[in-house]
């Protein structure tokens, strides 16, 4: 399992190849790449800045991946999240999950992303023509997370 919080960009193909290189039991590899949108809440976004608490953030990401692995047959997982100042269309996050079967990989990948949006300690600030603004959690992200809660 790889967890990385970094300012530099990541290479999707490299990360997926790294996950496969020493395994032959993988039947499915599902990935999600999140990008900086150039439009949010009706305004053009020229820059997105992400801040975090080093150490705390990695522990939170590890806990999310461990939770996913306890629910589905995850053979490997990679989460790379960028921090710092990013421009529109730049990559922000990679979540990749390897499993023997696609349904397990799809569910685990979606779960990790849904929990990452609400449980990982990242703070986002947008730069628009009207100035800077900190972003709050979205209700839709919390609604997505709720569907995974166990009874």
Buried (B, 14 or more C-beta within 10 A) or exposed (E): BBBBBEEEEBEBEEBBEBBEEEEEEBEBBBBBBBEBEEEBEEBBBEBBBBEBEEEEBBEBBEBBBEBBBEBBBBBBBBBBBBBEEBEBEEBBBBBBBBBEEEEBBBBBBBBBBBBBBBEBEBEBBBBBEEEEBEBEEEEEBEEBBEEBEEE
